[in-house]
Amino acid sequence: MTPRVKEILSWYGADNPGVLTNLSRFLNSGRLAGTGKMVILPVDQGFEHGPARSFGVNAPTYDPRYHFELAIESGCNGYAAPLGFIEAGAREFAGSVPLILKLNNSDVLYSGKDPKSTVTGSVDDALRLGCAAIGFTIYPGSALRGEMYSEIRELSEEAKAKGLVVVVWSYPRGSGMSKEGETAIDVVAYGAHIAAQLGAHIIKVKAPSHFIEQDEARKAFEKNKIPIVSLADRTREVVRSCFNGRRIVIFSGGATKTDAEVIEECRGLAEGGGFGSIMGRNAFQRPKADAIKLLKQVQDIFRDTSKA
């Protein structure tokens, strides 16, 4: 085990050996093993957006096994998906890549102004399938956020007791927030901090924009001269908001981008101290060879900054 991995594990002193073993599985897997960085493939888009929108552009991706193969062949640290997709490949690919079972999901057949995902799996499902972690989405800013916080508190308590890592997707949105505000630097940093306070081991957020949503936050940023001009600056503030960088923070790949746009964004995230990327559509919607090439380029960016 490398000194960097030992250092990261030391941040989680309240956790039992089972949790630390599973966290080390992520940190010691794939092409980034030992660096303290990670790139994870998440494929919950079929549930969240529908199969045609998610997989129609690349027909082989309708098959759940394709995504296991992509994560393994590209050297990702882990693979995350809802219950059905994990069940469809867990036996065939057992032990090949650390798995995250996404325990709540939403769909677009009904969409309200204050979102809340539904619990669609259990901690025992994750154990049965050999997963190293559970995943859960919260929507800070939603009128229903309190229910989500209560759900993840209960699931997190059970998961930790049974030795599983807790990964929280923190996506602020709701009726009281502007669309632009969902990725505002003050909002993303706040959402990441909330996930850390809820006990997440790994926190997933969107790349923060230069926009500031809250007037009181704007005053604090200006008074304290917190730099937010570059993506690296903004990433640094998000990481700092997670216990001064003592929690793993990885950034969503977001909407479909060109290769050059993905690379440019990842460079900014890496320069700002981001721990890595969790990239779905920008990977599996490309032909497999192109996806593997891009994922490896992203991994190389984060690996190179880990040496700085």
N, C-alpha and C positions, 0 to 999 in steps of 0.2 A: 504494500500500500504506500502511495506517495505521501510526502509531507503535506502537500496541499489537500489531499483527500482527508488525511488525519485532522488537519486544521478545521475543515468544514464540518466533519462529524463532531468535533469538540463543541461546536455551537449548539448542539442539540442535547445538552446534558440532562434534560428531564426525561429523555426517552430510554426505553428498554433496549436490550441487545438485539431483539428481533427487528425493531424499527431501524436501528443503526445498520444492521446487516443488509436490510433491503435498500436503505438509502445508498449504502456503499455499492450495491449491485448496479444502480444507475450510474454512479460516478466512476465505476471501474469497467463499464461496458462500452463497446463500439470503438470507433476511431479516436474518440476524445478521452478514452479511459485514462484516468490518473491526472488529468489536467485541471479538474474542478469545473470544467465547462460541460455543457450537454446540449444536444440537438435531439428533439423528440418528434416523432410523427404522430399527429392526432387525426383520427378519422371518425369524427362524430357528425360530419356534415350531412350524411344521408338522413339521419334522424332529424337534424336541425333545419335542413333546407329542402329535403326531398331528393330521391335518387336521380332523377333526370338532371336536375340542376347541379348535382354533385359529381355524378359519374358519367353522364351522357357524353361529355367531351372526350372521354378515354374509356371505351367500352370494357376493357378487361377489369377496370376497377369496381365493377358491380360485384365481383367475387371477393369475399372477405380475405381469402388467402393471399391475394395479390398484395395487400397492404402489409401483412406479416413479412412477405418476401421483400418488399421495398424497404422496410425498416431494417431488416437483417442485411440485405445486400449493400445498402448505402452506409452501414456502420453507425446507425442511430443508437443513442443511449437507451431509448425506450419507445414503446408504442402504446397509444391510448385510444380506446374505443368503447362504445356502449356494449351492453351485455351480449346481444346477438352476434355481433362481429367477433368478439373475443371468444365466445363459445364455438364459433365456426372454425377456429384455427388453433385453439389452445392446446389440444392434444397433439396435432400434427407438428406444431412448432414449439413444443414444450421445452423450456430451458434455453431457447435460442435468442431471446431478447426480453428484457424486463418489461412487464405489462402493467398498464394503469387501467383499471376498470372505471369508466365514467358512470357514476352512480345517479346522476340526474340529467335530464335532457328536456328540451322543448321542441315544438314543431311550429311550422308557419301556416298550418291549416286554420289556426285561430291566433291572432296576435293582438294583445292589449297594450295600452300605454305603459302599464306597470307590469313588467314581465316577472315570471316565476317558473323555473323549471320543475318538472315532476320527478320524484324519486323513481328510478327504473331498475335499480339493482341493489344488492345488499353487500355488506362486508363479508358475509359467509359465501356469497357468490365469488367474490374476489379471491378468497382463500381456496375455494374449490377449484378454481381455474388456474391457480398458481401465480396469481398476480403479486407484484411487489408493492402496489399502491392502489389507493382509491383516488378518483378525481371527482370534483364537485364544483358546479358553477354558482356563484353568488352575483347578484345585481345590486350593489350599493346604489342608492338613489331611487330604487323602486319602492312604492308604497308597501310592497310585500316583503321587503328585505328582512324584517324581523323574523318572519317564518323561516326564511332561508338560513339565517344565522343560527336559529334554534336547531334546524335539521342538521347542519354541518357540525354543530357542537356535539350532538348525540352520536352522529356517525364517526366523527373524529375520535371521540372517547373510546368507542368500540374498536375502531381500526387500530389505534395506538396500543390498546390493551392486547390485541392479537398480533402485534408486530408489523403492521402495515404503515407505509408512508402515506401522508395526506397531501394531495396536490389540489390547490384551489385556483380555479379560473375566476378572477375578479374583474367583472365587466360592468362598470357603473353605467346605469341608464334608468330612465323612468320619466314619469309625466312632468316632474319638476325640473328636468334637465334638458338643455338644448342638444340637438344632434351633434353639433360641433363640440359641445362640452364633454361628450362621452370619451374623447381622447385628449382632452385638455390636460396640461401638465399637472395642475393642482388636483384634478379629479383622479387621474391615473395614479399619482403618488398616494393620494388618500385611500383609494381602493386597494392598493397594494398593502398599505399599512393596516387596513382593516383585516385583510386576509392573514397577515402576520399575527395580529392580535387574536384572531380566531384559532390560532394554533397550527396554521399551515406549515409544512416542511418546505414545500416548493410552491411558489406563487407564479401564476401565469397572468400577464396583463398585456394590453395592447401598447404599441409604440406610442409615446406621448408626443402631442403636437405642441406648437409654440403658443397656442391659445390658452387663456386663463378664464375659467368659467365663473368663479366666485369672487365677488368684490372684496370680501375680507381676506381671501387668500392672496389676491393681487397686492393688497397693501403689505402683507407679510413678505411676499417675494421681493417687492420693491424696497421695503425698509431694511431687510436683511441682505440685500444685494445678491440674491440667489440667481446665478446665471442660467438662462434657459434658451439662449439664442440657437445653439447647435443641438442636434439630436444627442450627441455625446453628453452635453451639459444636462439635458433633460433626463437622460438615462441615469446619469450619476445621481440626480435628485431622487428618482424613483428607488434606486438601490439603497440610497442613504435612508429613505423613509421606511425601509424594512430592517429596523434595528441596526442601523449604521452598516448595512451590508452583511449582517450575520444571519440572513435567511436567503435561500436560493431564489433568485428572481429571473424568470425566463420570459421572452417576449413573443407574442403571437405574430405569425406571418401575415395575417389580415387578408384583405381582398387580393384578387389575382394581380400580379405584377410581372413586368418583364424581368429577365435574368439580371440585367444591369440594375434595375430598381431594387431587387431583392438584395443584391450584393452591396449596393450603396447603403441601404438601410442597416444591414447587418454590421457593416463596418462602424457605423455610428453607434450602434448598440454595444458592440464589443469595446470600442474606445471608451465608452462611458462606464464600463465595468459590468455590463450585463453578463449573466451567467450562461446565456445561450438563447436558442430559438426553439419554438414549438410550431412547426410549419406543416400545414395540411394541404390546402388547395394548391398552394404554390409548388407543391411537390407532386402529389398523385394525379393532378389534372394534366401534367406533362407526360409525354411518352416515357416509359420506364428508364431508358438509357439517359434521357435528358434530366429526369428527376434525380437519378443517382448522381450524375455529374454536378447538379446544382447543390444537392445536399452535402456533397463532399466539399464543394467550394465554401459553403457556409461553415462547415466544421473547421476547415482550414483557417478561416478568418478568426474564429473564437480560439482555436488552438494557438495561433500566432500571438494573440494578445495575452494569453495565459503565460507566455514566456517573458513578457515585458517587465 
